[in-house]
Amino acid sequence: IQKDRANAFDKACETLSNEMVLSVFAHCIDLMLADGEFHDTEKDFVDKLYRKLDISEEYARRILEVLLLKERY
C-alpha cells in the first residue's frame, strides 16, 4: 500500500484516536516480535511510528521492554 500511496503511513496514523495510539503501537511491536527477532528494519519502523504517533521515547521504550520480556517467556 505504501508503494502505491506515498502518504498511506501518515494517513493511517492520523486516523487513530488518542485512546488507541498506545495499544496500536504495542500491537505493532508484538507482531514484529512474533518471529522471535527484532530486525533493523523493524527498529527503524518503530522509531518512525512512535514519533508519528506522538508517543514519548520513554513510553515507547517501556512498551518495547515489556513485549521483549513477554516474547522471552
C-alpha positions in Angstrom: 0.0 0.0 0.0 2.8 2.4 0.9 4.4 1.9 -2.5 1.2 2.9 -4.3 0.3 5.7 -1.9 3.2 7.7 -0.6 1.2 9.2 2.3 -0.5 5.9 3.4 1.5 5.7 6.6 0.7 9.3 7.6 -2.9 8.9 6.8 -3.2 5.6 8.8 -1.5 7.3 11.9 -3.8 10.3 11.6 -7.0 8.2 11.7 -6.2 6.8 15.2 -7.9 8.2 18.2 -5.8 9.2 21.2 -7.3 6.2 23.1 -6.0 3.8 20.5 -2.5 5.1 20.0 -0.7 3.1 22.7 -2.5 -0.2 22.0 -1.9 0.0 18.3 1.8 0.8 18.9 2.1 -2.2 21.3 0.3 -4.4 18.8 2.7 -3.4 16.0 5.7 -4.3 18.2 4.1 -7.6 19.3 3.6 -8.6 15.6 7.2 -7.7 14.8 8.5 -9.8 17.7 6.3 -12.8 16.7 9.3 -14.5 14.9 11.5 -14.0 18.0 13.7 -11.4 16.4 13.8 -7.7 16.1 15.4 -6.7 12.8 17.0 -3.3 12.0 14.2 -2.6 9.5 11.6 -3.2 12.3 13.5 -1.0 14.7 13.5 1.8 12.1 9.8 1.4 11.6 9.2 1.5 15.4 11.3 4.7 15.6 9.3 6.3 12.9 6.0 5.1 14.3 6.4 6.3 17.9 7.4 9.7 16.7 4.5 9.9 14.2 2.0 8.8 16.9 3.5 11.4 19.3 4.5 8.8 21.9 7.4 9.8 24.1 10.6 7.9 23.7 10.4 6.7 27.3 6.9 5.2 26.8 8.0 3.6 23.5 11.0 2.1 25.2 8.9 0.8 28.1 6.4 -0.9 25.8 9.2 -2.5 23.8 10.9 -3.8 27.0 7.7 -5.3 28.3 7.0 -7.0 25.0 10.5 -8.3 24.7 10.1 -9.9 28.1 6.8 -11.4 27.1 8.4 -12.9 24.0 11.2 -14.4 26.1 8.9 -16.3 28.4 
